[in-house]
Amino acid sequence: MADMPDEAIVLDDVSKQFGGYQAVQHMSLSVHCGELFGLLGANGAGKTTTIKMMVGLLRPSSGRIRLWGHDIVSDALQAKSAIGYVPDNPNLYGKLTGREMLSFLADMYHVPRDKQRSRIEVLLETFGLASHGNDLVQSYSRGMTQKLALCGALIHEPKILFLDEPTVGLDPVGARQLKDVMLHLRNEGKTVLLSTHVLEVADALCDRVGIVHEGKLEAVDSPQALRSSTGDEHLEDVFLHLTGKERTDTALQLIKVFEGDGSAP
């Protein structure tokens, strides 16, 4: 592809500060074209703030972000046209039907009208929403809303897809569909970045992962390489090892109680 950049996503010494609180600290990262990359961290680690800066919803306090070669601040329109984004809590227009919502998003992304209908139907069918396409979005369950938001993020065939905690609210069938779609996109040369604290998902799917702790990027590598470097058997153990969260005092006390070595409160 002639216009393919060296890297799909580049963060160069990016920080974000809210008042006196440093949410993201000097983060530098490159995500390759055609890579499925996982951003791992506990709640409050800085994952969502980082993604919001990447997609242009928050402006970095310092540093630079480039998406498909375009600066997200100085060349925002070109950068945003290359991406799709599903937040952890999608906010869709409840008074539209599912099909109307996708048609609206397709118009926003300038998808030609002669291609819209076929894309909408394929996406609805893929995620099991075809029979609900004429229902109002406000009648959708949390999982259905999540699936519709994913359809909307894919409607313009983006080069980069951002997913923030994408499996939240999905039943096992929906979660499996999502995993299959992510792998399909990666195999088609698309770049997928997902944030998650479900480490089993990252371990099974991601080419590489980045572990975020207290706003800092602690490690970046393949799950296999991280396990080898720490000597841990599971990615969960690697995560706990690198973030210094082996076992809390509370957890140890509970273990003692259950083992009969302590007294219940």
N, C-alpha and C positions, 0 to 999 in steps of 0.2 A: 504494500500500500504506500503510495507516494508521499502522502501527508502524515504518515505515522511518525510520532516523535520518538525520541530515545526512551522516555519513560512516560507512562500514562498519568501518574500523579507524583508531584514533587513538592515536599515541604522543606523549606530552607530556614532553619533556626526560628521556628514559629512559636510565639508565646501569646497567651491571652490572659489578661488581668481584669478582674472585676473589683474595683476599689482597691483594697489592700490584699485581696485574695488572688493568688496566682493559680489559675485553673489548669493552664498548660504551660510547660516550661521548656523553652529552647528545643523544640521537637524538630528533628530532621529525618526525613523518610523518603524513599523512592519506591514506588509500586510499578512493576513492569507491565507493559502491554500484554494482555492475554493472561494475567495472573489472577488467581482467586486468593485474596489477602484477608486475613482475619485480624481485627484489632481487639485485643482481649484486655479485660480489666474489671475490677469490682465496680459496683455502683458508686458513682462519685469520683472515679479515677481520672476522668477527663475525656472519655471516649466520645460522648455525644457533643461536647464542646468542640472537639477536634473535627468531627464530621461536619458540624454546623459551619465552621470556618471553611472547610473544604468546599462546601456547596454554596457558599456566599451568604448564609443567613447571619453569620457573625463576622465582623472584621477583625483580623489579627491585631493585637496590640503592637507586635513587631514581627519581622520575618516576612516570608513570601511563599505563596502557594501557586502552583501551576497545574492546570488540568489540560491534558492533551496539547501541551505547549503554550497555553494561554493563561495569563495572570488573572486570578479570580477577582482581583480588585480593579486593575487598570483595563482589563479586557473581559469584563464580566459577561457580556452577552455571548461572546464566542465560547467562553469557558463553560457557561451554563447550558449552552445548546448541545454540548457533548455528553451531558450527564443525565442520569435518572436518579431519583432519590425517594426512598421510602423511610419516613421518620418512625420512631418507636410508637408514636400515637397519632396515626394519620387523621387529619381533619378535613373531611370531604363535604361536599354540599348535599345535605340530607334531602332537600326537596327535588333533586334530580334523580332520574333512574340511573341504574348502573351504566347502561348504554349511553345515556345523555352525558354522564360524567366523563366517560372515556372520549366521547366525541368532542366535548369542550376542551379537554386536555390535548387532544390531537390538533385542534384548531390553534391552541396556544403555541404548540411546537411546529406549526406550519406543515403538518402532514397533509399531503395532497388529498382532496376529497375522494378521488377515485380509488385511493388505497385505504382510506379509513375503515370502511365497513368490513373488509376482509380481515384487517388486523384486529379490529375489535372482536369479531366473532372467534378468531383463532385464540385470542387471549382469554376470552370468557370461557371457551370450551376447555382450554388447557387447565384452568384453575377451578373447573366445576361450577362456574357461575352462569352458564348459558341460560339455564331455566329461570334464573333470577334477574336477568339483564334488564327486564322491564319493571322491576320492583324499585320503589324508592330506596335510596341509600340509607335513609334514616331507619328503615326496617331491617337492615343487615345486622348480623351478629358481629362481634369483635373480630372473629376470624375471617368472616366474609369481607368486612371492611379492609382488613389487612391485605387480602388477596386482590381486591379491587384497586387498592393503592399501588400494588405491585404491577398490575395490568397497566395502570396509568403511567408508571415510571418507565415501562417498556414500550409504550405506544409509538414513540418516535425512533425506536431502535438506537438507543444511546451507545456510545463507545465505552462509557464508564457507568457502572451501577453502584450506588451507595445504599446500603441496607443497615439501618440502626435497630438492633435487636429484632430481626425479622421473624423469628419463630414465636414471639410472644403472642398468645391468643390463638395460635393455630392448633388444630387437632392433629393427631398422628398422620392422617392422610394428607392434610394441608402442608405439614412440615416436610413430608417426603416429596410432595410435588415441588415445594420450594427448593429443596436440595437438588432435585433433578434439573430444575430450571437453571440454577446457579452453575452446575456442572456443564450443562448444555451451552450456556453463554460463554463459559471459559473455553470450551472446546471449539466454539465459533470465533475465538480470538478476542472476545470482549474482556474487559477488566471489571472485576467485581471486588468491592471492599465492603466487608460486613463487620459490624461491631457486635460482640456477644459476650455473655458470661457463661454460656453453655459450652464448656470446653470440649465435650465429646463431639459437638458439631464441627468445631474448628479443627480438631484433630483428624476427623474423617475426611474433611473437604478441602482444607486450605493448603495451597502450595507453600506459603509462608505465613507466619503470624508475628505480630508485634505486641509485646506485653507492656501495658501502660499502668503505672502506679504513681499516685499522687501527682498527676500531670506530667510525669516524665516517661519517656520511652526506655524501658529497662533492657529490652533485648528484642532482636529481630532475626528470625531464621526459620527454617522449616521445622515442623513439629518433631520430626525424626532427629534433626541435628540438635535441637534444644534438649531432647531427652538424653541424647548421647553426652552432651556437654555437662549436664548436671548429674548424670547417672541415675536419673529417675525413670520409672517404668511408664508412668502416665503423664500426660500433659498437665493434668490437674496438680500433680506433685511438683512439676517444673514451675508452674505458676505460683504455688505457695512458697516454694523455695526462693524464687527470685524476688517476690514481694515481701518476704520476711513474715509471712502469715502462716507459719507452720501449724500451730494450734494455739488458740487463745486460752488464757487462764480459765475463762468460763467453761470452755469445752473440756479442758482437762479436769476441772472440778466435777462436771457432769459425768465424765467417764469414771471417776473415782466413786461417785454415788452409785452408779449402776453396777459397778464391780463390788460394791459393799465396802469400799475403803474410806468412805466419807459419809457424812450424815446429811440427809436431805434437809433443805431449809424449812 
